[in-house]
Amino acid sequence: MIDFRIDSEKCIQCGECAADCPAGIIFMNDLPVMSDEGRCYRCLHCYSVCPVGAVSILGLTPEGGEPARDLPSPAQMKDLITWRRSVRRYRDENVPAALIDELVETACHAPTGVNAQGVVFTVVRDKAFMDTLRRETLKRLGSMVDAGKLPDGLVGQYLGFAVRAWRTEGRDAIFRGAPHMLLTSTSPGVPCPVQDVHIALATFELLASSHSLGTLWDGMFMMALAVCPELRETLRIPADHALGYALLFGRPAVQYHRPVRRGPAKVNILE
Ligand SMILES: Cc1cc2nc3c(=O)[nH]c(=O)nc-3n(C[C@H](O)[C@H](O)[C@H](O)COP(=O)(O)O)c2cc1C
């Protein structure tokens, strides 16, 4: 039930809701009318774009004036992007659960194809769980090394190196001692699964950076998951889900004092 309603006292018949509807199902008949609710994306553009707060939809009713937006400046955004570093050293402490929840809730505002909002966020919210996952992952990989069952090639080399580092130095080359992990996945039928899972994590990463949290895209754990699918059960990821990616995060035990130089960007300019 879409429950598209117009407050006729407020509506100024500007047509913005109709012009902005991605499905093209709102038309003006003096007041706006939704023609085919079944095709609504539930994107809430009609609600968001209305300059006078006349549109209610999906149980959402505008409440008076919204506070003025305080957007980060372009210079602040550039700093956020150029100062972000992969963090491989973490403090052995939990990030407050309320902050983690807030970051995930905000990250789920990232765009998704057809507004499917189908990304499932698996969150390791306690470092004790991370310890269990670390031990189990390295134990399973160690057994595979001993049985000669790691695949040939780069995956086998990297994971073999991680097992050696763990056994000889107690060094965690897979999770880097991070207290938390965020892993995205999607159930079957999500229209743009490959894109959605990564956009959500990239959004989370920048947001986490703005809170002075460190992050690391964890390709090593993705390799471990590929060779030990049993680890999915430990993470309670449904068998039919397509895996996205894993992102480690936590309070950094390292500080970076300057941004690095990248680029020039490889560009293909048309004008
Ligand atoms: C998809 C992806 C997977 C990655 N996997 C790992 C990893 O498993 N271990 C690691 O130490 N770094 C990993 N990284 C971090 C990259 O090595 C890092 O982004 C790169 O060296 C640039 O450094 P910067 O992020 O500090 O700018 C990964 C990065 C990406 C984007």
The ligand as an SDF file (V2000), in Angstrom:
LIG
                    3D

 31 33  0  0  0  0  0  0  0  0999 V2000
   39.0660   -4.4700   -2.9970 C   0  0  0  0  0  0  0  0  0  0  0  0
   40.2220   -4.2400   -2.0550 C   0  0  0  0  0  0  0  0  0  0  0  0
   40.7690   -5.2900   -1.3370 C   0  0  0  0  0  0  0  0  0  0  0  0
   41.8140   -5.0660   -0.4490 C   0  0  0  0  0  0  0  0  0  0  0  0
   42.2750   -6.1080    0.3000 N   0  0  0  0  0  0  0  0  0  0  0  0
   43.2660   -5.8870    1.1940 C   0  0  0  0  0  0  0  0  0  0  0  0
   43.7280   -6.9330    2.0500 C   0  0  0  0  0  0  0  0  0  0  0  0
   43.2350   -8.0640    2.0230 O   0  0  0  0  0  0  0  0  0  0  0  0
   44.7310   -6.6750    2.9200 N   0  0  0  0  0  0  0  0  0  0  0  0
   45.3160   -5.4310    3.0080 C   0  0  0  0  0  0  0  0  0  0  0  0
   46.2280   -5.2700    3.8210 O   0  0  0  0  0  0  0  0  0  0  0  0
   44.8960   -4.4190    2.2060 N   0  0  0  0  0  0  0  0  0  0  0  0
   43.8830   -4.5980    1.3260 C   0  0  0  0  0  0  0  0  0  0  0  0
   43.4100   -3.5620    0.5520 N   0  0  0  0  0  0  0  0  0  0  0  0
   43.9810   -2.2060    0.7230 C   0  0  0  0  0  0  0  0  0  0  0  0
   44.8480   -1.7530   -0.4610 C   0  0  0  0  0  0  0  0  0  0  0  0
   46.0660   -2.4430   -0.4270 O   0  0  0  0  0  0  0  0  0  0  0  0
   45.0200   -0.2410   -0.3220 C   0  0  0  0  0  0  0  0  0  0  0  0
   43.7770    0.3730   -0.5860 O   0  0  0  0  0  0  0  0  0  0  0  0
   46.0490    0.3390   -1.2620 C   0  0  0  0  0  0  0  0  0  0  0  0
   47.3370   -0.1620   -0.9430 O   0  0  0  0  0  0  0  0  0  0  0  0
   46.0990    1.8660   -1.1940 C   0  0  0  0  0  0  0  0  0  0  0  0
   46.3640    2.3280    0.1270 O   0  0  0  0  0  0  0  0  0  0  0  0
   45.3520    3.3270    0.8490 P   0  0  0  0  0  0  0  0  0  0  0  0
   44.0170    2.6260    0.9460 O   0  0  0  0  0  0  0  0  0  0  0  0
   45.9330    3.5710    2.1950 O   0  0  0  0  0  0  0  0  0  0  0  0
   45.2510    4.5610    0.0430 O   0  0  0  0  0  0  0  0  0  0  0  0
   42.3630   -3.7660   -0.3160 C   0  0  0  0  0  0  0  0  0  0  0  0
   41.7960   -2.7050   -1.0380 C   0  0  0  0  0  0  0  0  0  0  0  0
   40.7320   -2.9270   -1.8780 C   0  0  0  0  0  0  0  0  0  0  0  0
   40.1150   -1.7540   -2.5930 C   0  0  0  0  0  0  0  0  0  0  0  0
  1  2  1  0
  2  3  1  0
  2 30  2  0
  3  4  2  0
  4  5  1  0
  4 28  1  0
  5  6  2  0
  6  7  1  0
  6 13  1  0
  7  8  2  0
  7  9  1  0
  9 10  1  0
 10 11  2  0
 10 12  1  0
 12 13  2  0
 13 14  1  0
 14 15  1  0
 14 28  1  0
 15 16  1  0
 16 17  1  0
 16 18  1  0
 18 19  1  0
 18 20  1  0
 20 21  1  0
 20 22  1  0
 22 23  1  0
 23 24  1  0
 24 25  2  0
 24 26  1  0
 24 27  1  0
 28 29  2  0
 29 30  1  0
 30 31  1  0
M  END
$$$$
